[in-house]
């Protein structure tokens, strides 16, 4: 059974940083395309950051230079380091793994507000 569990969401002030984690079980973060998505109220879900099996990354224009996706093969966990957070980054963040089928976690809330 595949399970993805996000953690690390919080209320943070503008300019602050957070690191989101996504612990995977039943599926490997290594060898599959992984990604972080977000959905803000009233908006569609968007891809924030993605990583291919060889390690190539891509980012949404709005987060380039501020967010970094990474993975730890030994912990079977993926991460999203978020720096210089802005109010418009407020959303529910989801991790995902594409292994022929798209698996998603339940999401973690990130709120950027003073």
C-alpha positions in Angstrom: 0.0 0.0 0.0 1.4 3.4 -1.1 1.4 6.1 1.5 2.8 9.6 1.3 2.7 11.7 4.5 3.6 15.4 4.4 4.8 17.4 7.3 6.4 20.8 8.1 3.6 23.1 7.1 3.2 26.1 9.5 2.3 29.8 9.8 5.4 31.8 8.9 6.1 35.5 8.4 7.0 36.9 5.0 10.6 36.4 4.3 10.8 33.3 6.5 11.7 29.8 5.6 10.1 26.3 5.9 11.1 22.8 5.0 8.4 20.4 4.0 9.0 16.7 4.2 7.2 13.8 2.6 7.8 10.4 3.9 6.9 7.6 1.4 6.1 4.0 2.1 5.1 1.3 -0.4 6.9 3.2 -3.1 10.4 4.6 -3.7 11.3 8.2 -4.2 14.3 6.9 -6.0 13.7 5.8 -9.6 10.4 7.7 -9.9 9.5 11.2 -10.9 8.6 13.2 -7.7 7.1 16.6 -7.3 5.5 19.1 -5.0 2.2 20.8 -5.8 0.2 23.5 -4.1 -3.4 24.7 -4.2 -4.4 28.0 -2.9 -8.1 28.9 -2.1 -10.0 29.5 -5.3 -7.1 28.4 -7.5 -6.2 25.3 -9.4 -3.5 23.0 -8.2 -0.1 23.8 -9.7 3.2 22.1 -9.9 5.8 23.9 -7.7 8.8 21.7 -8.2 9.6 18.4 -9.8 12.5 16.0 -10.0 13.2 13.2 -12.5 14.8 9.9 -11.6 18.2 11.1 -12.7 17.8 14.2 -10.6 16.9 16.9 -13.1 14.7 19.5 -11.5 12.2 22.1 -12.7 10.4 24.8 -10.9 7.5 27.1 -11.3 8.6 30.6 -12.4 7.1 32.0 -9.2 9.4 30.0 -6.9 12.6 29.8 -8.9 15.6 30.8 -6.8 13.6 30.4 -3.6 12.4 26.8 -3.4 14.6 23.6 -3.7 13.3 20.1 -4.1 15.5 17.2 -2.8 15.2 13.6 -1.8 16.9 11.2 0.6 17.1 7.7 -0.8 17.9 6.2 2.6 15.0 7.8 4.4 12.8 7.4 1.3 11.7 11.0 1.9 11.4 14.0 -0.3 11.8 17.6 0.8 10.9 21.1 -0.3 13.0 23.8 1.1 11.2 27.1 0.9 13.0 30.4 1.5 12.0 34.1 1.2 8.4 33.1 1.6 5.7 35.5 0.3 2.0 35.8 1.2 1.2 34.5 -2.3 2.9 31.2 -1.3 0.1 30.5 1.0 -1.5 27.2 0.0 -1.9 23.5 0.8 1.2 21.8 -0.4 1.1 18.2 -1.6 3.8 15.8 -2.5 3.4 13.4 -5.4 5.1 10.4 -7.0 4.5 9.3 -10.5 5.2 5.6 -11.0 2.8 4.9 -13.8 0.1 6.0 -11.4 0.0 9.4 -9.8 0.2 9.1 -6.0 -0.5 12.1 -3.7 -0.3 12.9 -0.1 -3.0 14.5 2.0 -1.3 17.9 2.1 0.1 20.3 4.6 -1.0 23.9 5.1 1.5 26.7 4.6 0.4 30.1 5.6 2.6 33.2 5.0 1.3 36.1 6.9 2.5 38.9 9.3 
